Amino acid sequence: MDINKDLMAASSTPLVLAILADEDSYGYAILKRVRELSGGHVEWTDGMLYPVLHRLERLGYIEASWEVSESGRRRKYYRITTRGRTQLAEERRQWQAVDATLREIWSALSLPVHASPLVLRGA
Amino acid sequence: MAALDCAIRIEEQIEQWRSYLRRRQAIRTNDVEELEDHLREQVSALVGAGLSDDEAFLVAVKRMGDLDTLSREFAREHSERLWKQLVVTPGATGEPGAWGRGEAVVAFCVAAIAALAVKAPELFGLRLDDDTGFYARNLSLFVLPLLTGYFVWKRGSDPATRRWMAAAFVVAAVFANVYSFSPGGYTEVLAAVHLPIALWLVVGIAYAGGRWSEVGGRMDFIRFSGELFIYYVLIALGGIVLTGFMLAMFQAIGIDTEPFFERWMLPCGLLGAVVIASWLVEAKQSVIENMAPVLTRLFTPLFAIVLVAFLAIMTWTGHGLDFQRDILIAFDLLLVVVLGLLLYSVSARDPRTPPGAFDVMQVVLVISALLVDAVALWAIAARISEFGFSPNRVAALGENVILLVNLAWSAVLYVRFLRGRGSFAGLERWQTAYLPVYAVWAAIVVIVFPPLFGYI
């Protein structure tokens, strides 16, 4: 399943903030976590995560610090800030509203998800 | 032995990949390091899953994404690093040289049209020496619509925005010409001065080309305006030298070129240079990159010292300000300079770097300017009834309030940033959100003031 680009871009902020709210992390680990949580449905192009992280940093939602990893390489770790937590709560509220609305519509829709134009034409 | 070979080969490959990344101006060394860490982690995970080193490297690079797209994403986020690349239409492939030449031709044509446009009214009997008022009021209308057109051509824009821009220019042309100003009166001069300010916003919308709603797009426009100003001054200096030689040389052979200079060279050069300077800012960014921030760095401490010394000595000696009638305009100019210094250091600053000594200097500058201005306003308020409300004074007072509000809130945001309570992005957002305020006030001065003050 391919998720479209806009949806991917919109969900990147809450996803990254939520993962960092759980614990401090770095780029690769964040991506891995996203992949696990979505069961492989959400596939980001790896590099694209970094501009997102830098944007959140600029907005003051997360902070970065360079530390030395267990492999001996310098690694940039990210930590969520208080502002980031506030933003996360706000994002969560908004997404829940969207989600609730969509659920309503799905249940009101009598057609099954896989109803395609082909089936309708056949009927 | 084979394992060692493999390890060497993969190091070489990573080194090569790194050098590709480094060539991208939008991606800094630190970012390359961060991405490299990611790549290595990915490679070792894939090797752990049973892939060979080569395969793992290929997969990891592929997953990292196409370098062009990646560097465009970085450029979008870090626009202060290379705002010039951003304004070049994304995906403008093809031959860069040919594109550059084509654009130069267009720019020179637009400049020539602007230069001729200012002479066009003469066909209808409006002469520069007799109808100075007409030319003064309409000066910006000879060039800014063309400049806007140039940016629309370059960046594109949706039809609705284009209609709005055209409407703005038509409205401006109407208001510049319908009022029956008393010749050389205050309101006419005010209208002539404020119309370009109001219309500059329209140029900005065309310049940003769909990114006007973003902080980044507006910040690019602020950068553009500063660089344009510097280029324009440089071109003007060159023009003065050229004129001096021309006048002197032709004088030597008994020909007086002054009428030619006054009637053609000055007005045409003045307007054509706006377009040429804009094009130069666009095309030659890498040559004199970011002059405005350099000058800012130089003059922020100096201005801060002068202002602080002024405040200290005024308090020490107990001298009140000696007020001339139009002192307010001088203080407006001071605030404009301080705002400019603030704006251009904000525009060049990487929002992620922590506060430093220069930031403290910036805050000192802003706060001391606010104090000086407060003293001036206090003194004016006491005597405003004596001076009376002339259009000039109301306009100057309005501008003073607008600048004061901007700088006061900027100071609050800056102090918050210094104390770690806010991000630098907040200051950027405030400055970019404030841009329309200037244009709205300028439009009020152009449209409302003349009837309000009886066209004096």
Boltz contact constraints between the chains, C-beta under 6 A:
constraints:
  - contact:
      token1: [A, 27]
      token2: [B, 38]
      max_distance: 6.0
  - contact:
      token1: [A, 28]
      token2: [B, 38]
      max_distance: 6.0
  - contact:
      token1: [A, 28]
      token2: [B, 41]
      max_distance: 6.0
  - contact:
      token1: [A, 45]
      token2: [B, 65]
      max_distance: 6.0
  - contact:
      token1: [A, 46]
      token2: [B, 63]
      max_distance: 6.0
  - contact:
      token1: [A, 46]
      token2: [B, 64]
      max_distance: 6.0
  - contact:
      token1: [A, 47]
      token2: [B, 64]
      max_distance: 6.0
  - contact:
      token1: [A, 47]
      token2: [B, 65]
      max_distance: 6.0
  - contact:
      token1: [A, 47]
      token2: [B, 70]
      max_distance: 6.0
  - contact:
      token1: [A, 48]
      token2: [B, 73]
      max_distance: 6.0
  - contact:
      token1: [A, 51]
      token2: [B, 73]
      max_distance: 6.0
  - contact:
      token1: [A, 51]
      token2: [B, 74]
      max_distance: 6.0
  - contact:
      token1: [A, 51]
      token2: [B, 77]
      max_distance: 6.0
  - contact:
      token1: [A, 54]
      token2: [B, 77]
      max_distance: 6.0
  - contact:
      token1: [A, 55]
      token2: [B, 77]
      max_distance: 6.0
  - contact:
      token1: [A, 57]
      token2: [B, 352]
      max_distance: 6.0
  - contact:
      token1: [A, 58]
      token2: [B, 351]
      max_distance: 6.0
  - contact:
      token1: [A, 58]
      token2: [B, 352]
      max_distance: 6.0
  - contact:
      token1: [A, 58]
      token2: [B, 425]
      max_distance: 6.0
  - contact:
      token1: [A, 59]
      token2: [B, 425]
      max_distance: 6.0
  - contact:
      token1: [A, 60]
      token2: [B, 423]
      max_distance: 6.0
  - contact:
      token1: [A, 73]
      token2: [B, 37]
      max_distance: 6.0
  - contact:
      token1: [A, 75]
      token2: [B, 37]
      max_distance: 6.0
  - contact:
      token1: [A, 76]
      token2: [B, 34]
      max_distance: 6.0
